[in-house]
Amino acid sequence: MKNHVFRPLWAVIGLIVLVLLIRFFYVPKDFGVHERGYMYGWYRKSNIEDWTKVTVKYQGKEYCTACHPDKIESIDRTPHAIIQCENCHGPALEHPSEPPKLAIDRSRDQCLRCHAKLAYPSSGRAQIRGIDPDKHNPDVECVMCHNPHKPSLEGMK
């Protein structure tokens, strides 16, 4: 073969060798899939101890059900049923016992995190009903007209 074929071939082979050498020295020896297969994906086995010390902040909807079954039952009949309580109310880790309520963010920005209209319909988030925040009551907080626990036309205050 001619040189114009071998030069790019050697360049590609050299690049592959360089990447493998960098990987050999840069990636920790215990990084991989390990005995549980791909259940946890790629991780560093020596890092497991560090992750056991991490405090979980979010408890999930089941945690809220014990004390707030009426709210859970109400919201489970609405489009907001797919949303975890803590997405709007914040992490339950710091849930105070006195007073027995989490601080609630009633700001317009809180609602617009999910309800601002998206320009691209291919997003899964685009299935959530969106509004144009500049045209839909721009100076009014959403909770003045909408009850987030009953987000439908029947849920209007």
C-alpha positions, 0 to 999 in steps of 0.5 A: 500500500501507499504511504497515504494509506499507512500514515493515517492508519499509524496515526489512528493506531498511535491515538488508540495506544495513547488513549489506552495508556492514559486510561491505564494510569488515570482510571483506578484499578477497582473501577468497573462493574464488579460481581453484581453485574450491571445492576449498579453500572460502573463504579469504584469499589473502594468508594462504597464506604464513602457512599454509605456515609451520605445522608439521604435527604429525600424520603419518597411519597411513602414517607409522607403517606403515614401522616398525610393520607388525605393529601396523598389520596387527593393528589393521586387522582390528579395529573400531579400523582406522578410527582414526588411530594418533595419535588415541591415541598423540599426534602423531608429529611429536615421535616420538623416535628414542631410545627408539623409542616415543611416550608412550602415554596408558593412562588411562581418560579416553583410552578414554572419549573414544570409548567413553563411551555417548552419549545421542543415537543419531543421532551417527556416534560413537554407532556405537562401542560405548559403556560406562557409565563409572560402572558398568563397572569404574569404578576400573580402567584399561581397558588392564588388561582390554582390548588396544586393538590387538585391541579385541574379545572375542578381544583380551581380555588 
